[in-house]
Amino acid sequence: MKTVLIVEDDLINARVFSKILTKRGGLEVKHTENVEEVIQIAQSGEVDIILMDVSLSRSVYQGKSVDGIKITQMLKSDAVTAHLPIVLVTAHAMEGDRENFLRQSGADGYISKPIVDHQAFIDQILKLLPQD
């Protein structure tokens, strides 16, 4: 079974994503907003895809405040985790944000919150999952 890592600082959003992914998508789910854990889990090969919140308000790495864009850049620049698909999830859905965030981060996809169409959400994630 494929596993999704949800990196999200809002527990309600994390629960909603988790329920949709497990019930509708038949996927396993892990959740953390701790940057060291995100990196460790990504490097361990325990997950197949990451859902990354763009604006992580409480995330700190090596004493510095970091957001989902920065964490994605770190994962994409590491040879061990560069192949891992990362989907940015954000409430910042202004004109041009999608292209800007994807270009800045190197992420593989972009989903805006709130998630209204659950099937489209699942379809986008399944499309990016590595096929065995």
N, C-alpha and C positions, 0 to 999 in steps of 0.2 A: 504494500500500500504506500502511496506517495504521501510525503509529509510537507506541510506548509509551516514556515516560521512567521508568526505575526509579530512585528515590531511596532507596538502601538502604546501610547501613554494614557489613552482614555480606555478604562476598563469596560465601559459599556460598548464602545465600538469593537474592542477585542472580542467580547462575548458574542456580539452580533455576527462578526466575521466568522468566528469559530463555529457557531451554530450552522450558518449557511454552508461553510466548507465541509463540515462533517456530515450533516443531514442530506444536503443536496448534491455535494460533490464527492461524497464517499472518501474524503481525505482525512489523514491524521493531522493534528494541529499542535504546535508548540507556541508559547507566547512569552515574550520578555521585552523589556525596554532597556535592560542593562546592556550597555555597549560591549563590555568584556564578554558577557554571555553570548551576545549576538555573534561576535567574531569567533568564539570558541565553538559554538554550535555549527556555524557555517564551515569552519575548517575541519570539523569532525566528520562531515559527510552525512550527518543525521537528517538533513532536510534536503528537499528537492527544489524548493522555490521559497523566496522571501517576499512577504508583503511588508513594505517599509513606509511607515507614516513619515511625511515630509517634515512636519514641525513637532519634533519631540521636545517638549518644554523642560523636562527634567533630566535629559540624558547628558552625561558628562564622561569624557574619555581623557585619561592622563591629565586631569585637572582642568580641562577645557570643555566648555559647553559645545555640544555637537548636535546637528540636526540629521534628518534622514538622508539628505543630499550628501553630507560629509561621510556618513557611515557607508553609503552606497559607493562613493568614490574610493574609500579605503578597501572595501571588499573587491571592487572591480580592478584595483591596482595590485592585488595579491594573487600571484599565480595559482595558489591553492583554491581560491574562491572565485576567481574571475569568470568561470564558466557558469556559475550559479545564477539562474534567472532571478531578477529583482523587479518587483512591480511597486512603483511609488503609489501611495494612497494619500490623498489630500483633500481638504476642504477648500484649498486655494485653487479655484477653478475659473480664474479670469482668462480673458482672451490672451493667448500666447504663453500662459503658464506651462501647459503641457510640453510644448516644444522646448521651452527654456529649461524646465526641470530635467527633461530627458537628456538634453545636450549637456547640461552641467554635471549630471550625476553618472551618466553612462548606463542608466537603468534600462531594462528591457520592455517595460510597459508602464502605464499610467492609468489610474482609476480615480475618479473624483467621488468624494463623500458628499452627502449620504448615499449609501448603496440603495438604489430604488429597484432596479431590475436584477433580482437575485440570479436568474439564469444567465444573463449577460455577464455578470460578475464571475460566476463559475466557469463559463465558456472561455473567458479571457485568460483565466488562470490555467485551465486545462490545456489551452493552446500553447502556453509557454512551458509547460512541464516537459522535461526531457523524456523522450520515448525510449523504452528499453529495447 
